[in-house]
Amino acid sequence: MYPYNPMAKFDQSGIESMTNDADLSYYGVISIGTPPQSFSVIFDTGSSNLWVPSVYCSSQACQNHNKFNPQQSSTFKWGSESLSIQYGTGSMTGHLAVDTVEVGGISVANQVFGISQTEAPFMANMVADGILGLAFQSIASDNVVPVFDNMVSEGLVSQPMFSVYLSSQSEQGSEVVFGGVDSSHYTGQINWIPLSSATYWQISMDSVTINGQTVACSGGCQAIIDTGTSLIVGPTSDINNMNSWVGASTDQYGDATVNCQNIGNMPDVTFTLNGYAFTIPASAYVSQRPPTVATLALARVALISSGSWEMSSSGSIMPSLIPRIRKLVWPRLCSQLRHPVDNL
């Protein structure tokens, strides 16, 4: 029995279309305020806060993006707290505010969000204006209630879940469905994977294998499913071992590289989650750059928690193998396959 009602997927739900930015990030358009001001945001399961640039931001990163103007919204209210969010490559600071937020046709009144006053230089390279976090309130800065949690508590969605479909670069149709699942994006049954921590979308990973041999995550480890990152991130020793198995060498920049002509002969990599095997071909975990060199979509992290991984949801790495469904009543991660696999 499915732990959700598939017949209710279009009953009180909201669908937000997303744009695939070269398999590096996925963003959709939301609006804030009255009348609405539009912003493109990354829907990020690796964080919990919503924030957008503001007219009070003087950082170079803000100059390339749409900026929220509180004076142009009749429903705007200032919050009482400042805001600071640290990401892996930099931070943003600003102030909390309250206003109406519209996402996928769902209007959330009195949503607390952040308006930036400073942004790290790397954010100037973001296509999206801001970030909408889809993780849990437990990791939200200033304990702000996330947008989706308010959708659920206010009865704006018929089911306490959301699902994410991330297309590969050559395909269209990326989307977030709030309150249901779009069954057109998968075949077969949905496999549910329990969360090990309701903070990030953290799960237990059984192993990483190549040609039937365990090459990483030996004995099991923890992993985070993150729609806001474009690389699979893991402990240095594990990533080095995987690079060795696939025949990669390190260039002068520290990137693991392979010859493009060898991609067809490189092995598949299998990630096993809760007993379900997800196999990724070399064409998905190798990022080609002209003319003949390719880099691996695997990143070494020396300061990551022991044995833990961050699993990219990029369309180039895991194209639709693991669309996410969040279910608040019984938090679990679901895996859906677009095409049935024999061992599932």
N, C-alpha and C positions, 0 to 999 in steps of 0.2 A: 504494500500500500504506500502511495506517495504521502509524505508528511505535509503536503500542501494540496490545495484544491486547484487542479489545472483548469477547471471550467471557469475559475474566477479570475483568470489572468488579465482580462480586459474589463473587469468589473471594479471600478474605482482604482485604477492604476494610472501611472504616468510614464510615457516613453520619451526619453531624451536622446535624440540622435547625436552621434559623435563623429568627429573628423579624425581620420588616421593621419598623423603627422610623421610620414616616412617610417612607420613602425617604431617610432621612438616615444611618442606620447599620443594620447587620445583626449580630445576636448570637445565640450558641447557648450551651448549658449544658454545662460540663465539671465534673469533680470532681477534688479533690486530697486525698491522704491516706488513712489507714486508721483508722477507718471514713471513707468519703468525705465531704468537705465540698463543697457545690455552689456554683458561681459562673457568672454569665453573662459571656461575654467577646466582644469584637469580634474576628472573624477578619480580621487586617490584613496584606495583602500589602505594605504600606509599612513594616513593621518586622519584627524577628526575635525579640524576647524575649517570653516569657510572664511576666506578673505579675498579681497580685491584691492587693486591700487586706488589711491584717493588723490584728490586735487592738492592735498597737503604734502604729498610725497615729492621730494626734490632729488631722489636718487636717479641715476641715469636709466636704470631698469624701468622706472615708471614712465619715462618719456616715450617709450615705444608702445605703450598700452593704453587702453581705455581707462579713465580714472573716474571714480565715483565722486559726485558732488552732493554733499548732504543738503546744501541750501536749495537744491532743485527737487527735493522730495518732501511732500507734505506729511508723510508718515514716519519720517526719520526721527530717531531719538538717540542721544549720546548714551553710551554705557558708562559705568563708573570705573572701569579698569583699563589699564594699558595692556598691550598684547605683544608677546615676543614668541616666535616659533623658530626653532632650530631645525634645519634640514641637513641632509648629508653633505651638501655642497655650499651651505650658507644659511642665512637667516633673514627674517623680516621682522620689523617692529612696527607698532602702530597703536591703534586704540579700538576698543570694543564699541559696537554700535548696535542699534536695534531698528529693524525695518522689515517690510514685506519682501519675501524672496519667492520667486516663481521658477520652478524647475519642472520641465516635462509636462507643462500644463497644470501642475499642482501649485497652488498658492499657499505659502506658509507665512502667516502673520506673526509679527513680533519675534522674528528670528534674530538671535544674537550672532553677529559676524564681525570680522575684523576689517578695518580700513588701514592700509599700509601708509606709513610715513617714511620708512626707509626699507630698501630692498637690496639684497646682496647682488653683486655684479653679474653673477651667473644667470639671474632671472631676466636680464636683458635679452638673453637668447631664447627665452621661452616664447613659443607662439601664443600660448594662452595668456590671458590677463592675470588670472589668479588660480586658486586651488579650492576645490570643494571636497572635504574629507569625508570618507565613508566608513572609517573605523569607529571604535567605541568611545563613549564619553570618558571612560577611565583614563584615556591618554590625551584627552583634549586639553589644550592650554586654557588656564583659568576655569577649568571644569565646565566649559560651554557645552550646552546640549546640541549635538549635531543635527543637521537639517533633517536627515532621514528619521532620527529618533522622534523629532517633533511631528513628522508626517504620521508616524504610527500612533503616538499618544493622542493626537488630535483627530484620529479616525479618518485621515485623508487618503489612506490606502486600505484596500479590503483585506490584505494579508501582510503580516509583519515580515516582509522579505523584499530584497531587491536582487536583480540578476544583471550581469554584465556580459555583453557579447563584443569581443574585440576581433575585428577582421584583420586579415593580412593585408599588406600594402596594395595588392592587386585587386582586392575585393572592397565592396561598399557594404554599408549596413551596420556599422558599429553602433551600439546603443546601450543605454542603461534603462532597465524597466523597474520602476518603483512600484511594488505591490504585486508582482507576479513574475511569470516566466514567458518568454516568447518561444514557443515550441518549434517554430520554423527554423531555429538555429541549431537543433540537435536531433539525432535519431537514437533509438534505444532508450533504456531506462536511465534515470538519474541516480548516481551513486553518491551517497552522503558521507562526508568525512567530518568526524567530530573536531571541534576546536579544542586545543589544549590550553588556550588562554583567551579570554574575551577582552583583549586589549587591542593589539593588532589582529589581523586575520591569521592567527598562528595555529599551525597544525603540526602533527608528528609525521615525519618522513621516515620511511623504512630504510631506504638505501638508494644509492645511485650506482648503476651498473653499466658496463660496456662489454659486449660479447660474453655476457653471463658472469663477468667478474665484478665484484664490488670494488669500485674505485674511489668512492667517497661516501660519507654518512654511514660508516661501518657501525653496525649495532644500533642504528637509528639516531635521529637528531631532530631538532626543531626547525621549522621553516615558516616564513611569512609570505603569504600571497599578496603581491603589491602591484596594483594597476598603475602606480605612479612612477615606476622605474623601468628602464629599458634593458637592463642587464640582469643575468642571474648572478647573485653575489654569494660568495661562500668563503669559508676559512682558507687562508693561504695554502696550507698543506694539501687540502683536498683539491683546490683548483689547480695547483701545480701538478698533482698526480693526474688529473683529468687531461690537462694539456699534454702531458707526456704520452698518455694513451692514444690520443688522437693525432699525434705526430706534429704538434705545434712547436715553434721556436719563438724566442723572445727577441723583439727588435730593440732599437736604441731608445725607444720611448717606454719600454716596459710592457708593450702589448704582446699578447700571444698571437702569432701569425702562422698562416699556412699558405701554400701555393694554391691558387684558385683551380688549377688543373687537377688537383688531387681531391677535390671535394667529393666527387663521385665515388671515391674509394675509401672515404673516411667512415668510421663506424657510427651507428646510432648510439644515442645516450638514453638510458631508461631511468626515469624517476618513479619510484614506487611509493604511493601514498595510501595508507590504510589498506594495503593489499592490492590496490589497483595500479597496474603498470601503465605509465604514459611514456611512449617512446618518441624521441625527437630525432629526426634525421639531420645529417650535417648541413643540409641546405637551409635548415632553420636556425642552427646555433652558430653558423658562420656568417659574418657580415662582410660582403665583398666590397672592395674599393679598387678602382682601376689603377693599373691595367691588369696585374696578375696577382696582387697580394690581397689576402683576406684576414680579418681579425675575428677572434672568437668572442661570442657574446657571454663570456664568463669573466667575472671580476674577482681579484684577490682582495681580501679585506683582513688586515692584521688585527684590528681592534674589535672585530665582531665577537659576540658572545661565543663561548666555547661550543663548537659543534653546531652552530646555528647557521641558517641559510636565509636569503631573501630571494624569492622566486619571482622573476619578472613575469608580467602578463603581456609583454609585447607580442604583437601579432607575428613578428618575425621569429620569435623563439617558441612560443606555445600557441600557435594559431588555433584558437577556439577549442583547444584541448581541455581547458579548465575554466569555462565561464563560471562566474561566481554567483551564488545565491546566499544572501544573508537572511537568516530566520531568527528573529529576536526571541521568540518563545523558547526555542531550543537551538541555541547558536551552533551551527555546523557549516561546514563548507561542502558544496556539492560539486561534483565533477560531471560534465556532460560531454559526450562524444558526438561529433558531427557524423562520424561513420562508425558503426559497430566494430569492435575489436574482439578477436576470438577469445582472448584470455580474460575478458571482463564478464 
